Amino acid sequence: MYLWAKEVFGDFHGFLSGWCYWTNNMLYVPTVMLYFVGVSVFALGPGHAALADNKNFAMVMSLVLLAVLTVLNIVGLGVGKWLNNVGAIGTFVAASVLILLGLTIFFRFGTTVTASDFRIPADPRFVLNSFGVICFGLVGLELASVMGDEIRDPQRTLPGAVAWGGVLAGALYIGATLTLLVSVRKDDISVLQGIVQAVSHMAAKVGVAWLIAPFAVMLSLSIAGIGSAWMGGSARIPFVAGLDSYMPSWLGKVHPKYATPHAALIVQAVVSLVLVVINFYASGGVQEAFQRMLSLAVVLQLVPFLYVFAALLKFAVRKPFESHRYSRATLLFAGTAGLVTTTLGIVLAFFPAKQITSVWKYEVSMIGITLAFLLLAVFFFFVYSRLKTPRVTAVKHAQAARIT
């Protein structure tokens, strides 16, 4: 995304693309922490589920997890990768348990889900936000381009892999949603605890209530692994920006012992901490804070995709057109469909979900924080880097003069 934006639209657009990707991660990591809190309390027993809605408890647990993840990533991937791997395995196991329990309930007891449950509600504005979240859930396929040099025969492998990835992601969305609806009334599903609620209901119904606590522990580790992976990967963006003088040079430092971008990781943790505190005290509860940060992450995450699909359109209308693999019509269709979908995802994220208690506060925070991050990108690229570059050049000239 960064290279496409830079080569097609210019250096600033490349920087902005990487900047939005990084800031999205700083917002998404706190949402992962709140998700961790909502799930982990089930490991203490069903009677402790209400702790997830306690602001003080959620804040303390989020800060502890943030500190642990930061330390693990500073120590290095040799240690942190184990938590990442547990996250990947736990996600697969959790999905399998959820679907198997759902199938068991369906074949033994049937379902109370009716066609009316799928009707568009009288006030649809509270479900429009979900479209942006679904778009956010489908990101990741673009990382195949980053790994292209490590994939055997990528021209033959990637098109089919991307197609299957989209089909499987859609199937998991539909399957998991239907399973939740089978076990929990749609009005009772919590945005933080929906999966564990479903497993609790279904496990108790089929006589395996003992499964709830170990499932919560496993899913908690899975969520922590996801947070660790996002934190470790996104911290490399300010690290590189520091090396390129777009941001303070000390962000480009590596730890003398562990050889990791510790300064960038610490800055990312501090900013995430500030965002957690701001959203906690600007919202009416834990679930509202989660939804607010998730919506902000959706907007910033999808901005780089505007460049990706706009670049496809620009390639398609170039004259003379050079077809390396896909025709002009295919590029026009893919670029237009992607650009429209991404734009809709960004716009619809500004519609409040049902967890939002104050619409005007939600809109002010969404617009204000988004603009603040974009203005910071403008500052670092056009102001800070211009001030920094002459100083760096002067130092290099002075060193060269001393040597000669």
KOLGU-800355 format. One record per residue (C-alpha): residue number from 1; x, y, z. Coordinates in nm, 3 decimals. Example, Ala and Ser with C-alpha at 12.3 -4.5 7.8 and 13.67 -1.06 7.14 Angstrom:
<node seq="1" xx="1.230" yy="-0.450" zz="0.780"/>
<node seq="2" xx="1.367" yy="-0.106" zz="0.714"/>
This chain:
<node seq="1" xx="0.000" yy="0.000" zz="0.000"/>
<node seq="2" xx="0.280" yy="0.239" zz="0.090"/>
<node seq="3" xx="0.472" yy="0.174" zz="-0.233"/>
<node seq="4" xx="0.164" yy="0.200" zz="-0.455"/>
<node seq="5" xx="0.061" yy="0.528" zz="-0.295"/>
<node seq="6" xx="0.415" yy="0.665" zz="-0.320"/>
<node seq="7" xx="0.487" yy="0.561" zz="-0.678"/>
<node seq="8" xx="0.146" yy="0.652" zz="-0.822"/>
<node seq="9" xx="0.044" yy="0.958" zz="-0.618"/>
<node seq="10" xx="0.369" yy="1.090" zz="-0.466"/>
<node seq="11" xx="0.581" yy="1.078" zz="-0.150"/>
<node seq="12" xx="0.329" yy="1.245" zz="0.080"/>
<node seq="13" xx="0.054" yy="1.003" zz="-0.014"/>
<node seq="14" xx="0.289" yy="0.712" zz="0.054"/>
<node seq="15" xx="0.371" yy="0.856" zz="0.396"/>
<node seq="16" xx="0.003" yy="0.923" zz="0.469"/>
<node seq="17" xx="-0.083" yy="0.565" zz="0.374"/>
<node seq="18" xx="0.175" yy="0.424" zz="0.615"/>
<node seq="19" xx="0.081" yy="0.678" zz="0.882"/>
<node seq="20" xx="-0.288" yy="0.583" zz="0.872"/>
<node seq="21" xx="-0.196" yy="0.215" zz="0.889"/>
<node seq="22" xx="0.012" yy="0.280" zz="1.201"/>
<node seq="23" xx="-0.243" yy="0.503" zz="1.376"/>
<node seq="24" xx="-0.512" yy="0.246" zz="1.303"/>
<node seq="25" xx="-0.305" yy="-0.010" zz="1.488"/>
<node seq="26" xx="-0.264" yy="0.222" zz="1.786"/>
<node seq="27" xx="-0.642" yy="0.240" zz="1.804"/>
<node seq="28" xx="-0.702" yy="-0.127" zz="1.735"/>
<node seq="29" xx="-0.465" yy="-0.256" zz="2.004"/>
<node seq="30" xx="-0.675" yy="-0.094" zz="2.284"/>
<node seq="31" xx="-0.990" yy="-0.252" zz="2.139"/>
<node seq="32" xx="-0.816" yy="-0.589" zz="2.152"/>
<node seq="33" xx="-0.735" yy="-0.524" zz="2.518"/>
<node seq="34" xx="-1.097" yy="-0.449" zz="2.603"/>
<node seq="35" xx="-1.199" yy="-0.761" zz="2.413"/>
<node seq="36" xx="-0.946" yy="-0.955" zz="2.621"/>
<node seq="37" xx="-1.097" yy="-0.818" zz="2.943"/>
<node seq="38" xx="-1.452" yy="-0.905" zz="2.833"/>
<node seq="39" xx="-1.357" yy="-1.265" zz="2.759"/>
<node seq="40" xx="-1.106" yy="-1.335" zz="3.037"/>
<node seq="41" xx="-1.354" yy="-1.264" zz="3.319"/>
<node seq="42" xx="-1.544" yy="-1.579" zz="3.218"/>
<node seq="43" xx="-1.238" yy="-1.779" zz="3.326"/>
<node seq="44" xx="-1.319" yy="-1.668" zz="3.683"/>
<node seq="45" xx="-1.668" yy="-1.815" zz="3.658"/>
<node seq="46" xx="-2.004" yy="-1.695" zz="3.523"/>
<node seq="47" xx="-2.064" yy="-1.484" zz="3.833"/>
<node seq="48" xx="-1.777" yy="-1.252" zz="3.742"/>
<node seq="49" xx="-1.894" yy="-1.163" zz="3.391"/>
<node seq="50" xx="-2.017" yy="-0.821" zz="3.507"/>
<node seq="51" xx="-1.657" yy="-0.717" zz="3.582"/>
<node seq="52" xx="-1.608" yy="-0.655" zz="3.211"/>
<node seq="53" xx="-1.840" yy="-0.353" zz="3.236"/>
<node seq="54" xx="-1.652" yy="-0.210" zz="3.534"/>
<node seq="55" xx="-1.444" yy="0.083" zz="3.405"/>
<node seq="56" xx="-1.177" yy="0.062" zz="3.675"/>
<node seq="57" xx="-1.128" yy="-0.312" zz="3.637"/>
<node seq="58" xx="-1.121" yy="-0.288" zz="3.256"/>
<node seq="59" xx="-0.872" yy="-0.001" zz="3.271"/>
<node seq="60" xx="-0.630" yy="-0.180" zz="3.504"/>
<node seq="61" xx="-0.646" yy="-0.508" zz="3.308"/>
<node seq="62" xx="-0.594" yy="-0.322" zz="2.978"/>
<node seq="63" xx="-0.285" yy="-0.144" zz="3.112"/>
<node seq="64" xx="-0.139" yy="-0.468" zz="3.246"/>
<node seq="65" xx="-0.188" yy="-0.643" zz="2.912"/>
<node seq="66" xx="-0.044" yy="-0.343" zz="2.725"/>
<node seq="67" xx="0.268" yy="-0.349" zz="2.944"/>
<node seq="68" xx="0.314" yy="-0.725" zz="2.900"/>
<node seq="69" xx="0.277" yy="-0.709" zz="2.521"/>
<node seq="70" xx="0.518" yy="-0.417" zz="2.499"/>
<node seq="71" xx="0.784" yy="-0.596" zz="2.704"/>
<node seq="72" xx="0.745" yy="-0.918" zz="2.503"/>
<node seq="73" xx="0.789" yy="-0.733" zz="2.175"/>
<node seq="74" xx="1.091" yy="-0.542" zz="2.307"/>
<node seq="75" xx="1.254" yy="-0.867" zz="2.416"/>
<node seq="76" xx="1.208" yy="-0.980" zz="2.057"/>
<node seq="77" xx="1.015" yy="-1.205" zz="1.822"/>
<node seq="78" xx="1.209" yy="-1.503" zz="1.954"/>
<node seq="79" xx="0.994" yy="-1.473" zz="2.266"/>
<node seq="80" xx="0.694" yy="-1.277" zz="2.139"/>
<node seq="81" xx="0.631" yy="-1.515" zz="1.849"/>
<node seq="82" xx="0.512" yy="-1.785" zz="2.090"/>
<node seq="83" xx="0.225" yy="-1.567" zz="2.205"/>
<node seq="84" xx="0.150" yy="-1.484" zz="1.841"/>
<node seq="85" xx="0.142" yy="-1.854" zz="1.755"/>
<node seq="86" xx="-0.086" yy="-1.928" zz="2.048"/>
<node seq="87" xx="-0.314" yy="-1.655" zz="1.916"/>
<node seq="88" xx="-0.336" yy="-1.818" zz="1.574"/>
<node seq="89" xx="-0.399" yy="-2.166" zz="1.716"/>
<node seq="90" xx="-0.648" yy="-2.036" zz="1.971"/>
<node seq="91" xx="-0.850" yy="-1.857" zz="1.704"/>
<node seq="92" xx="-0.885" yy="-2.178" zz="1.503"/>
<node seq="93" xx="-0.977" yy="-2.387" zz="1.808"/>
<node seq="94" xx="-1.228" yy="-2.127" zz="1.933"/>
<node seq="95" xx="-1.401" yy="-2.113" zz="1.595"/>
<node seq="96" xx="-1.415" yy="-2.492" zz="1.580"/>
<node seq="97" xx="-1.566" yy="-2.523" zz="1.930"/>
<node seq="98" xx="-1.824" yy="-2.252" zz="1.857"/>
<node seq="99" xx="-1.939" yy="-2.412" zz="1.531"/>
<node seq="100" xx="-1.944" yy="-2.767" zz="1.670"/>
<node seq="101" xx="-2.156" yy="-2.659" zz="1.966"/>
<node seq="102" xx="-2.387" yy="-2.472" zz="1.729"/>
<node seq="103" xx="-2.434" yy="-2.779" zz="1.511"/>
<node seq="104" xx="-2.499" yy="-2.993" zz="1.819"/>
<node seq="105" xx="-2.766" yy="-2.752" zz="1.943"/>
<node seq="106" xx="-2.926" yy="-2.733" zz="1.599"/>
<node seq="107" xx="-2.955" yy="-3.109" zz="1.547"/>
<node seq="108" xx="-3.065" yy="-3.185" zz="1.905"/>
<node seq="109" xx="-3.296" yy="-2.895" zz="1.981"/>
<node seq="110" xx="-3.357" yy="-2.714" zz="1.654"/>
<node seq="111" xx="-3.350" yy="-2.335" zz="1.637"/>
<node seq="112" xx="-3.575" yy="-2.044" zz="1.723"/>
<node seq="113" xx="-3.425" yy="-1.824" zz="1.450"/>
<node seq="114" xx="-3.691" yy="-1.710" zz="1.202"/>
<node seq="115" xx="-3.692" yy="-1.511" zz="0.881"/>
<node seq="116" xx="-3.811" yy="-1.206" zz="1.073"/>
<node seq="117" xx="-3.476" yy="-1.195" zz="1.257"/>
<node seq="118" xx="-3.308" yy="-1.100" zz="0.929"/>
<node seq="119" xx="-3.538" yy="-0.813" zz="0.843"/>
<node seq="120" xx="-3.395" yy="-0.463" zz="0.818"/>
<node seq="121" xx="-3.488" yy="-0.282" zz="1.143"/>
<node seq="122" xx="-3.720" yy="0.015" zz="1.144"/>
<node seq="123" xx="-3.425" yy="0.244" zz="1.226"/>
<node seq="124" xx="-3.139" yy="0.101" zz="1.015"/>
<node seq="125" xx="-2.884" yy="0.368" zz="1.106"/>
<node seq="126" xx="-2.768" yy="0.165" zz="1.406"/>
<node seq="127" xx="-2.664" yy="-0.130" zz="1.186"/>
<node seq="128" xx="-2.495" yy="0.072" zz="0.910"/>
<node seq="129" xx="-2.178" yy="0.089" zz="1.120"/>
<node seq="130" xx="-2.147" yy="-0.289" zz="1.082"/>
<node seq="131" xx="-2.062" yy="-0.257" zz="0.713"/>
<node seq="132" xx="-1.740" yy="-0.072" zz="0.792"/>
<node seq="133" xx="-1.650" yy="-0.328" zz="1.059"/>
<node seq="134" xx="-1.701" yy="-0.611" zz="0.807"/>
<node seq="135" xx="-1.470" yy="-0.431" zz="0.562"/>
<node seq="136" xx="-1.219" yy="-0.396" zz="0.844"/>
<node seq="137" xx="-1.245" yy="-0.769" zz="0.915"/>
<node seq="138" xx="-1.155" yy="-0.854" zz="0.556"/>
<node seq="139" xx="-0.827" yy="-0.661" zz="0.546"/>
<node seq="140" xx="-0.511" yy="-0.867" zz="0.541"/>
<node seq="141" xx="-0.532" yy="-1.018" zz="0.195"/>
<node seq="142" xx="-0.319" yy="-0.728" zz="0.070"/>
<node seq="143" xx="-0.027" yy="-0.859" zz="0.277"/>
<node seq="144" xx="0.024" yy="-1.127" zz="0.011"/>
<node seq="145" xx="0.202" yy="-0.864" zz="-0.198"/>
<node seq="146" xx="0.451" yy="-0.807" zz="0.084"/>
<node seq="147" xx="0.527" yy="-1.180" zz="0.089"/>
<node seq="148" xx="0.531" yy="-1.215" zz="-0.291"/>
<node seq="149" xx="0.904" yy="-1.286" zz="-0.307"/>
<node seq="150" xx="0.863" yy="-1.573" zz="-0.059"/>
<node seq="151" xx="0.571" yy="-1.742" zz="-0.237"/>
<node seq="152" xx="0.637" yy="-2.013" zz="-0.491"/>
<node seq="153" xx="0.496" yy="-1.917" zz="-0.833"/>
<node seq="154" xx="0.294" yy="-1.619" zz="-0.696"/>
<node seq="155" xx="0.132" yy="-1.538" zz="-1.033"/>
<node seq="156" xx="-0.037" yy="-1.877" zz="-1.032"/>
<node seq="157" xx="-0.086" yy="-1.917" zz="-0.656"/>
<node seq="158" xx="-0.210" yy="-1.577" zz="-0.540"/>
<node seq="159" xx="-0.528" yy="-1.528" zz="-0.750"/>
<node seq="160" xx="-0.675" yy="-1.858" zz="-0.630"/>
<node seq="161" xx="-0.554" yy="-1.801" zz="-0.274"/>
<node seq="162" xx="-0.715" yy="-1.457" zz="-0.260"/>
<node seq="163" xx="-1.041" yy="-1.594" zz="-0.399"/>
<node seq="164" xx="-1.049" yy="-1.881" zz="-0.149"/>
<node seq="165" xx="-0.953" yy="-1.643" zz="0.132"/>
<node seq="166" xx="-1.252" yy="-1.422" zz="0.052"/>
<node seq="167" xx="-1.488" yy="-1.720" zz="0.033"/>
<node seq="168" xx="-1.364" yy="-1.870" zz="0.361"/>
<node seq="169" xx="-1.376" yy="-1.534" zz="0.542"/>
<node seq="170" xx="-1.734" yy="-1.483" zz="0.426"/>
<node seq="171" xx="-1.829" yy="-1.837" zz="0.528"/>
<node seq="172" xx="-1.681" yy="-1.784" zz="0.876"/>
<node seq="173" xx="-1.868" yy="-1.457" zz="0.917"/>
<node seq="174" xx="-2.198" yy="-1.617" zz="0.821"/>
<node seq="175" xx="-2.137" yy="-1.936" zz="1.019"/>
<node seq="176" xx="-2.028" yy="-1.758" zz="1.336"/>
<node seq="177" xx="-2.319" yy="-1.512" zz="1.314"/>
<node seq="178" xx="-2.575" yy="-1.788" zz="1.268"/>
<node seq="179" xx="-2.423" yy="-1.983" zz="1.557"/>
<node seq="180" xx="-2.453" yy="-1.679" zz="1.783"/>
<node seq="181" xx="-2.815" yy="-1.628" zz="1.680"/>
<node seq="182" xx="-2.894" yy="-1.994" zz="1.753"/>
<node seq="183" xx="-2.768" yy="-1.967" zz="2.110"/>
<node seq="184" xx="-2.826" yy="-1.604" zz="2.218"/>
<node seq="185" xx="-3.105" yy="-1.360" zz="2.134"/>
<node seq="186" xx="-2.969" yy="-1.088" zz="1.906"/>
<node seq="187" xx="-3.072" yy="-0.817" zz="2.155"/>
<node seq="188" xx="-2.873" yy="-0.989" zz="2.432"/>
<node seq="189" xx="-2.544" yy="-1.037" zz="2.247"/>
<node seq="190" xx="-2.264" yy="-0.829" zz="2.399"/>
<node seq="191" xx="-2.016" yy="-0.663" zz="2.165"/>
<node seq="192" xx="-1.730" yy="-0.778" zz="2.392"/>
<node seq="193" xx="-1.853" yy="-1.113" zz="2.519"/>
<node seq="194" xx="-2.077" yy="-1.247" zz="2.242"/>
<node seq="195" xx="-1.871" yy="-1.555" zz="2.163"/>
<node seq="196" xx="-1.824" yy="-1.661" zz="2.525"/>
<node seq="197" xx="-2.192" yy="-1.591" zz="2.596"/>
<node seq="198" xx="-2.286" yy="-1.822" zz="2.310"/>
<node seq="199" xx="-2.052" yy="-2.097" zz="2.425"/>
<node seq="200" xx="-2.181" yy="-2.063" zz="2.783"/>
<node seq="201" xx="-2.543" yy="-2.100" zz="2.676"/>
<node seq="202" xx="-2.475" yy="-2.391" zz="2.444"/>
<node seq="203" xx="-2.235" yy="-2.574" zz="2.676"/>
<node seq="204" xx="-2.482" yy="-2.557" zz="2.964"/>
<node seq="205" xx="-2.763" yy="-2.679" zz="2.739"/>
<node seq="206" xx="-2.575" yy="-2.989" zz="2.623"/>
<node seq="207" xx="-2.430" yy="-3.067" zz="2.967"/>
<node seq="208" xx="-2.067" yy="-2.962" zz="2.921"/>
<node seq="209" xx="-2.063" yy="-2.647" zz="3.133"/>
<node seq="210" xx="-1.709" yy="-2.736" zz="3.247"/>
<node seq="211" xx="-1.595" yy="-2.626" zz="2.900"/>
<node seq="212" xx="-1.665" yy="-2.256" zz="2.965"/>
<node seq="213" xx="-1.360" yy="-2.169" zz="3.181"/>
<node seq="214" xx="-1.094" yy="-2.343" zz="2.967"/>
<node seq="215" xx="-1.256" yy="-2.198" zz="2.655"/>
<node seq="216" xx="-1.236" yy="-1.847" zz="2.804"/>
<node seq="217" xx="-0.868" yy="-1.899" zz="2.896"/>
<node seq="218" xx="-0.784" yy="-2.026" zz="2.548"/>
<node seq="219" xx="-0.972" yy="-1.743" zz="2.377"/>
<node seq="220" xx="-0.806" yy="-1.487" zz="2.606"/>
<node seq="221" xx="-0.462" yy="-1.614" zz="2.504"/>
<node seq="222" xx="-0.574" yy="-1.602" zz="2.143"/>
<node seq="223" xx="-0.679" yy="-1.238" zz="2.176"/>
<node seq="224" xx="-0.353" yy="-1.150" zz="2.352"/>
<node seq="225" xx="-0.163" yy="-1.314" zz="2.066"/>
<node seq="226" xx="-0.354" yy="-1.108" zz="1.812"/>
<node seq="227" xx="-0.272" yy="-0.790" zz="2.004"/>
<node seq="228" xx="0.095" yy="-0.885" zz="2.021"/>
<node seq="229" xx="0.113" yy="-0.946" zz="1.646"/>
<node seq="230" xx="-0.054" yy="-0.612" zz="1.564"/>
<node seq="231" xx="0.170" yy="-0.423" zz="1.805"/>
<node seq="232" xx="0.493" yy="-0.581" zz="1.685"/>
<node seq="233" xx="0.421" yy="-0.533" zz="1.316"/>
<node seq="234" xx="0.288" yy="-0.177" zz="1.324"/>
<node seq="235" xx="0.575" yy="-0.047" zz="1.539"/>
<node seq="236" xx="0.806" yy="-0.094" zz="1.239"/>
<node seq="237" xx="0.633" yy="0.195" zz="1.059"/>
<node seq="238" xx="0.744" yy="0.478" zz="1.296"/>
<node seq="239" xx="1.080" yy="0.298" zz="1.320"/>
<node seq="240" xx="1.135" yy="0.339" zz="0.944"/>
<node seq="241" xx="0.988" yy="0.691" zz="0.949"/>
<node seq="242" xx="1.247" yy="0.781" zz="1.213"/>
<node seq="243" xx="1.527" yy="0.649" zz="0.994"/>
<node seq="244" xx="1.396" yy="0.854" zz="0.699"/>
<node seq="245" xx="1.380" yy="1.175" zz="0.910"/>
<node seq="246" xx="1.002" yy="1.207" zz="0.871"/>
<node seq="247" xx="0.972" yy="1.155" zz="1.246"/>
<node seq="248" xx="1.222" yy="1.196" zz="1.535"/>
<node seq="249" xx="1.540" yy="1.000" zz="1.463"/>
<node seq="250" xx="1.539" yy="0.833" zz="1.803"/>
<node seq="251" xx="1.236" yy="0.634" zz="1.687"/>
<node seq="252" xx="1.477" yy="0.457" zz="1.451"/>
<node seq="253" xx="1.694" yy="0.329" zz="1.736"/>
<node seq="254" xx="1.719" yy="-0.042" zz="1.815"/>
<node seq="255" xx="1.770" yy="-0.198" zz="2.156"/>
<node seq="256" xx="2.142" yy="-0.262" zz="2.222"/>
<node seq="257" xx="2.072" yy="-0.612" zz="2.353"/>
<node seq="258" xx="1.756" yy="-0.734" zz="2.181"/>
<node seq="259" xx="1.797" yy="-0.547" zz="1.848"/>
<node seq="260" xx="1.429" yy="-0.448" zz="1.842"/>
<node seq="261" xx="1.275" yy="-0.103" zz="1.774"/>
<node seq="262" xx="1.216" yy="-0.046" zz="2.145"/>
<node seq="263" xx="1.167" yy="0.331" zz="2.117"/>
<node seq="264" xx="0.892" yy="0.292" zz="1.855"/>
<node seq="265" xx="0.727" yy="0.020" zz="2.064"/>
<node seq="266" xx="0.729" yy="0.235" zz="2.377"/>
<node seq="267" xx="0.586" yy="0.536" zz="2.191"/>
<node seq="268" xx="0.314" yy="0.318" zz="2.043"/>
<node seq="269" xx="0.227" yy="0.183" zz="2.389"/>
<node seq="270" xx="0.211" yy="0.535" zz="2.537"/>
<node seq="271" xx="-0.014" yy="0.664" zz="2.259"/>
<node seq="272" xx="-0.241" yy="0.360" zz="2.292"/>
<node seq="273" xx="-0.257" yy="0.423" zz="2.667"/>
<node seq="274" xx="-0.361" yy="0.786" zz="2.610"/>
<node seq="275" xx="-0.629" yy="0.679" zz="2.362"/>
<node seq="276" xx="-0.766" yy="0.424" zz="2.610"/>
<node seq="277" xx="-0.791" yy="0.686" zz="2.884"/>
<node seq="278" xx="-0.952" yy="0.947" zz="2.656"/>
<node seq="279" xx="-1.210" yy="0.708" zz="2.518"/>
<node seq="280" xx="-1.287" yy="0.561" zz="2.860"/>
<node seq="281" xx="-1.372" yy="0.895" zz="3.014"/>
<node seq="282" xx="-1.544" yy="1.033" zz="2.704"/>
<node seq="283" xx="-1.783" yy="0.739" zz="2.680"/>
<node seq="284" xx="-2.066" yy="0.602" zz="2.886"/>
<node seq="285" xx="-1.917" yy="0.259" zz="2.947"/>
<node seq="286" xx="-1.668" yy="-0.008" zz="2.846"/>
<node seq="287" xx="-1.869" yy="-0.133" zz="2.548"/>
<node seq="288" xx="-1.917" yy="0.219" zz="2.418"/>
<node seq="289" xx="-1.543" yy="0.289" zz="2.447"/>
<node seq="290" xx="-1.473" yy="-0.033" zz="2.257"/>
<node seq="291" xx="-1.716" yy="0.059" zz="1.979"/>
<node seq="292" xx="-1.579" yy="0.413" zz="1.953"/>
<node seq="293" xx="-1.216" yy="0.300" zz="1.915"/>
<node seq="294" xx="-1.315" yy="0.024" zz="1.674"/>
<node seq="295" xx="-1.495" yy="0.273" zz="1.449"/>
<node seq="296" xx="-1.195" yy="0.506" zz="1.453"/>
<node seq="297" xx="-0.967" yy="0.215" zz="1.364"/>
<node seq="298" xx="-1.196" yy="0.124" zz="1.073"/>
<node seq="299" xx="-1.174" yy="0.474" zz="0.925"/>
<node seq="300" xx="-0.795" yy="0.499" zz="0.951"/>
<node seq="301" xx="-0.739" yy="0.141" zz="0.834"/>
<node seq="302" xx="-0.944" yy="0.191" zz="0.517"/>
<node seq="303" xx="-0.777" yy="0.517" zz="0.410"/>
<node seq="304" xx="-0.474" yy="0.335" zz="0.257"/>
<node seq="305" xx="-0.715" yy="0.117" zz="0.057"/>
<node seq="306" xx="-0.848" yy="0.429" zz="-0.114"/>
<node seq="307" xx="-0.498" yy="0.465" zz="-0.261"/>
<node seq="308" xx="-0.479" yy="0.098" zz="-0.357"/>
<node seq="309" xx="-0.801" yy="0.098" zz="-0.559"/>
<node seq="310" xx="-0.746" yy="0.449" zz="-0.698"/>
<node seq="311" xx="-0.405" yy="0.328" zz="-0.821"/>
<node seq="312" xx="-0.577" yy="0.039" zz="-1.002"/>
<node seq="313" xx="-0.802" yy="0.287" zz="-1.180"/>
<node seq="314" xx="-0.505" yy="0.504" zz="-1.271"/>
<node seq="315" xx="-0.323" yy="0.203" zz="-1.415"/>
<node seq="316" xx="-0.632" yy="0.111" zz="-1.615"/>
<node seq="317" xx="-0.676" yy="0.453" zz="-1.779"/>
<node seq="318" xx="-0.311" yy="0.505" zz="-1.866"/>
<node seq="319" xx="-0.229" yy="0.542" zz="-2.232"/>
<node seq="320" xx="-0.082" yy="0.335" zz="-2.378"/>
<node seq="321" xx="-0.227" yy="0.061" zz="-2.160"/>
<node seq="322" xx="0.011" yy="-0.229" zz="-2.090"/>
<node seq="323" xx="-0.160" yy="-0.551" zz="-1.989"/>
<node seq="324" xx="0.074" yy="-0.764" zz="-1.778"/>
<node seq="325" xx="-0.191" yy="-1.001" zz="-1.646"/>
<node seq="326" xx="-0.537" yy="-0.843" zz="-1.630"/>
<node seq="327" xx="-0.729" yy="-0.657" zz="-1.894"/>
<node seq="328" xx="-0.829" yy="-0.292" zz="-1.874"/>
<node seq="329" xx="-1.191" yy="-0.393" zz="-1.807"/>
<node seq="330" xx="-1.090" yy="-0.616" zz="-1.515"/>
<node seq="331" xx="-0.880" yy="-0.342" zz="-1.356"/>
<node seq="332" xx="-1.158" yy="-0.087" zz="-1.404"/>
<node seq="333" xx="-1.413" yy="-0.319" zz="-1.241"/>
<node seq="334" xx="-1.185" yy="-0.416" zz="-0.950"/>
<node seq="335" xx="-1.075" yy="-0.056" zz="-0.889"/>
<node seq="336" xx="-1.426" yy="0.087" zz="-0.905"/>
<node seq="337" xx="-1.580" yy="-0.187" zz="-0.687"/>
<node seq="338" xx="-1.301" yy="-0.157" zz="-0.432"/>
<node seq="339" xx="-1.303" yy="0.222" zz="-0.423"/>
<node seq="340" xx="-1.682" yy="0.239" zz="-0.379"/>
<node seq="341" xx="-1.681" yy="-0.032" zz="-0.109"/>
<node seq="342" xx="-1.394" yy="0.131" zz="0.081"/>
<node seq="343" xx="-1.556" yy="0.475" zz="0.063"/>
<node seq="344" xx="-1.883" yy="0.333" zz="0.191"/>
<node seq="345" xx="-1.701" yy="0.155" zz="0.474"/>
<node seq="346" xx="-1.538" yy="0.481" zz="0.584"/>
<node seq="347" xx="-1.856" yy="0.688" zz="0.559"/>
<node seq="348" xx="-2.078" yy="0.431" zz="0.733"/>
<node seq="349" xx="-1.832" yy="0.400" zz="1.022"/>
<node seq="350" xx="-1.946" yy="0.750" zz="1.124"/>
<node seq="351" xx="-2.297" yy="0.617" zz="1.186"/>
<node seq="352" xx="-2.320" yy="0.526" zz="1.558"/>
<node seq="353" xx="-2.375" yy="0.166" zz="1.665"/>
<node seq="354" xx="-2.640" yy="0.085" zz="1.922"/>
<node seq="355" xx="-2.383" yy="0.087" zz="2.205"/>
<node seq="356" xx="-2.332" yy="0.463" zz="2.159"/>
<node seq="357" xx="-2.530" yy="0.664" zz="2.415"/>
<node seq="358" xx="-2.443" yy="1.016" zz="2.297"/>
<node seq="359" xx="-2.448" yy="1.064" zz="1.920"/>
<node seq="360" xx="-2.299" yy="1.414" zz="1.923"/>
<node seq="361" xx="-2.006" yy="1.308" zz="2.142"/>
<node seq="362" xx="-1.948" yy="1.012" zz="1.911"/>
<node seq="363" xx="-1.945" yy="1.230" zz="1.598"/>
<node seq="364" xx="-1.723" yy="1.494" zz="1.757"/>
<node seq="365" xx="-1.469" yy="1.235" zz="1.871"/>
<node seq="366" xx="-1.477" yy="1.051" zz="1.537"/>
<node seq="367" xx="-1.426" yy="1.365" zz="1.331"/>
<node seq="368" xx="-1.189" yy="1.531" zz="1.579"/>
<node seq="369" xx="-0.952" yy="1.238" zz="1.633"/>
<node seq="370" xx="-0.948" yy="1.146" zz="1.263"/>
<node seq="371" xx="-0.862" yy="1.504" zz="1.164"/>
<node seq="372" xx="-0.602" yy="1.524" zz="1.442"/>
<node seq="373" xx="-0.419" yy="1.218" zz="1.312"/>
<node seq="374" xx="-0.434" yy="1.346" zz="0.951"/>
<node seq="375" xx="-0.305" yy="1.688" zz="1.055"/>
<node seq="376" xx="-0.020" yy="1.523" zz="1.245"/>
<node seq="377" xx="0.074" yy="1.340" zz="0.925"/>
<node seq="378" xx="0.078" yy="1.674" zz="0.741"/>
<node seq="379" xx="0.294" yy="1.828" zz="1.015"/>
<node seq="380" xx="0.556" yy="1.550" zz="1.020"/>
<node seq="381" xx="0.584" yy="1.535" zz="0.640"/>
<node seq="382" xx="0.574" yy="1.902" zz="0.544"/>
<node seq="383" xx="0.708" yy="2.074" zz="0.857"/>
<node seq="384" xx="0.914" yy="1.839" zz="1.073"/>
<node seq="385" xx="1.096" yy="1.661" zz="0.789"/>
<node seq="386" xx="1.182" yy="1.997" zz="0.624"/>
<node seq="387" xx="1.333" yy="2.124" zz="0.950"/>
<node seq="388" xx="1.509" yy="1.798" zz="1.022"/>
<node seq="389" xx="1.666" yy="1.736" zz="0.680"/>
<node seq="390" xx="1.885" yy="2.051" zz="0.671"/>
<node seq="391" xx="2.022" yy="1.971" zz="1.017"/>
<node seq="392" xx="2.102" yy="1.613" zz="0.914"/>
<node seq="393" xx="2.266" yy="1.733" zz="0.593"/>
<node seq="394" xx="2.473" yy="1.992" zz="0.783"/>
<node seq="395" xx="2.596" yy="1.728" zz="1.029"/>
<node seq="396" xx="2.697" yy="1.498" zz="0.743"/>
<node seq="397" xx="2.888" yy="1.779" zz="0.571"/>
<node seq="398" xx="3.064" yy="1.869" zz="0.895"/>
<node seq="399" xx="3.167" yy="1.508" zz="0.950"/>
<node seq="400" xx="3.295" yy="1.481" zz="0.594"/>
<node seq="401" xx="3.495" yy="1.804" zz="0.638"/>
<node seq="402" xx="3.660" yy="1.672" zz="0.955"/>
<node seq="403" xx="3.750" yy="1.347" zz="0.780"/>
<node seq="404" xx="3.912" yy="1.529" zz="0.485"/>
